[in-house]
Amino acid sequence: MELIDQLKSEYSEISYLQNAAALMVWDLRTYIPPKGAENRAEALGYVSTLAFKKAVSDEFGALLSQLNERATGSRNITGNLSMFSTVPLSNEKKS
């Protein structure tokens, strides 16, 4: 599998977990029966933690670094990768 495909796959997984967490939050705020709130809150914490751990994992960071190394000198690829990281991927100053 190509690196960019691995990145898309990893990012999709993180996105799915975040979407599930958002749905759980909505459920907690709207229709959850009072006796279900504690269990849903625990599940929300678990899913949110999974998403966070995947997003800040060494493996995900290494994947971003590998792609950044390949993208050096290519603004288009670097620009696309910047959506996955808050750390600037080039030496250019942000204005």
N, C-alpha and C positions, 0 to 999 in steps of 0.2 A: 504494500500500500504506500502511496506517495505521502510525503510529509503533510502536504496541504490537505489531503483527504483525512489523515489522522487528526489534524487540527479541527477540521469540520466535524468529525465524529465526536471528539472530546467536547468541543464547544456545544454540540447538539445535546449531548448528555447533560451538561451543566444547565443548559437552557430548559430541558425537560424537567429537571429537578426544581429549578426556580419557578417554572410555571405551575408545577404541582403544589409548591409551597404557597404561591399566590392564591390558588384556588382554595387551599385550606384556610388561609387568612380570611378570604371572602366568606367562606362557610362559617367560620367562627363569628364573624361580624353580622351575619344575617340569619340563617335558619337552623343553626346547630341546636339540638335539644340540650338543655342544661346539664343532663347527666353525661353527655358525649363530649363536652368541652375539654375536660381534662385529658382524655385520651387523644383527642384531635390536636391539642396543644403539644402533647408529647411527640406525636407523629410529625407535626410541623417543625419542631425543634430538630428532630432526627433528619428529616429531608433537607432542611436548611443547612444543617451541619455538613451533610454529604456534598451538597452543591459547593459550599465554601471550601471544603477540603480539596475537592477536585480542582477548583479554580486556582488555588494557591499551592498546588502540589509541585514537588520538584520535577515530576515527569512532564506536567503541563508547561512549566517554565522552561525546561530543557527543549521541548518541542518548539516553543516560541523562539528560543535562542537559535536553534538549528535553522529554522525558517528565516530568521533575521540574517543569519550569516549568508544564506543563499540569496537573499534579497538585496544585499548590499549593492548600492548603485542603481537599484531599480525602484524608482519612486512609486510606481503603480502598485507593486507587490507590497512594499513597505507601508503604503497608505492603507491597503486592505488589512494588513496584519494589525495596524494600530487599534482597530476596533476590539481586539482581544486583550489589550493590555493598556494600562494607564501610563506605563513607562514609555517615553519616546523611543522609537525604534531606529532613529537615525541621529546623526550629529547635528542636524539642523535645529536652530533655535525656534521655539514656538513663540508666536506673537500674540 
